[in-house]
């Protein structure tokens, strides 16, 4: 499924302001939506055996504030969720882990990004996102969230994050294919449109790097440091996600070098074309200047008598000699590929 299809599917299955609650208790999984979800959340957090997943789709500030109060989120954490203008980061506030990731897409030849917020506690996972990303369409949750939630909210977080990270690879493959195409075009024809696309491609690679580089360090922390909300047996899963990000950033660095090399090849091609033009102009100058110098020496004062064929043999000898020299110059310059 391409990014445009995935976006359309996600936007068709959820609406802005939607609130979902999935609660697993004593082996039974139940779901609520809307105000019923908020009301049930207030009751479920008081039951120590309940495992909860609260999913918010572009929530209203009032709804987010109510959910934050029920879950006991720190005011700074609630503010970050409301503003939704964060960088990719990992925060630990009040025994909770706040993870900010970005989903990437490729549409109309450009890369776009969308913020995803995750708040992980010992018994719950809170997700906040736009309508363009639906966690239920991710690879691990296609059959429902019950199996993931049975293994704990920390496993559910990994399942969602793993799908987000894996979705980066098709985007990187598309950028790699475009680099290959631009390399061929540089050899065939270097023009302004090609240069503009090269600069746009470099910006997109920097954009992807800005997203993935912090995430690499975030998952390094989650996989190597003991966190109270992440069980030790699940740190291996986070280590796997970290390995994927290492491979991703390595490939990204390679593509950035290829893009820079393609830009250098473009500049070299332009310089070569400029040198070729200068050679052509020099060749023409040699021919024209040679004829002009001879004409300048003998002057044009006798042109009128020349048209009446009243000039002597010397005039015609000089004229024929000038044309002959010009012809020899043209032949020589053509052989050395200057004209």
URTA-V92446 format. One record per helix or strand. SS is the DSSP state (alpha for helix, beta for strand). FROM is the first residue (numbers start at 0). TO is the last residue. If there is no record, write none. Layout:
BEGIN
<<SS | FROM | TO> <SS | FROM | TO>>
END
This chain:
BEGIN
<<alpha | 2 | 12> <beta | 17 | 24> <beta | 27 | 32> <alpha | 33 | 43> <beta | 50 | 56> <alpha | 60 | 70> <alpha | 74 | 82> <beta | 88 | 92> <beta | 95 | 106> <beta | 109 | 119> <beta | 123 | 128> <alpha | 134 | 136> <alpha | 138 | 140> <alpha | 145 | 149> <alpha | 152 | 187> <alpha | 191 | 223> <alpha | 231 | 297> <alpha | 302 | 306> <alpha | 312 | 334>>
END
